Amino acid sequence: MVTHSHIALRFATLGALLLVAASCSTMKVGTDYYEPFSFEGHNSFAWVSDHPMVASSPDVSPFAEGRIKQAIIDTLKTKGIVYVDDPTNAKLLIGFSMSAKEKISVTPAAYPGPYWGPYPWVGNYYQNVDVRQYSVGRLTIDIFDTEDKQPVWHGWASKTIDDEGGRKGEGAAKAVAAILANFPPGSAPKS
């Protein structure tokens, strides 16, 4: 026999699972590249300009640029691609952008009313609406060939920002590593 307390426990458990699932924020990553281009021998890079963060939203910290630059230098160094100061001595040029956008999530959810019938699927329901405002941060990295002066690779990562640290670029190392995991194309991630 299913009692009111069993039904309440089921809804409480389901609610807790939904809350945990909603609070988990995974990073989404994507890449694209110019397939005819050969990355072989392209073992040096420079910034596309003195300020390689070519675009950012107004609420992104000005210190994010330095954090992201260092994360790119560190990540590419592990792949044998070194940073050089002079763009004329580089095989690749890199620029990036960072943005944070405000989003709103509206989730309708039914919950049991004050009366339940004799069966667990019978009863009064009321509609509950959960409205949540959150920010989604996005980092994009673009890589250009210095010889042909054309884009050859594009990568991005986006993630829900739970605190101000995301706007400051404090998670830059993780985002950059995720974006560049398979760079150059066809390479396997190194442990």
Secondary structure, DSSP 8 states (H G I E B T S, - for coil): ---HHHHHHHHHHHHHHHHHHHH----EEEEEE-TT---TT--EEEESSSS-EEEE-TTS-TTHHHHHHHHHHHHHHTTT-EE-S-GGG-SEEEEEEEEEEEEEEEEEEEEEEEEE-SSTT-EEEEEEEEEEEEEEEEEEEEEEETTTTEEEEEEEEEEEE-SGGGTTTTTHHHHHHHHTTTTTTT-----
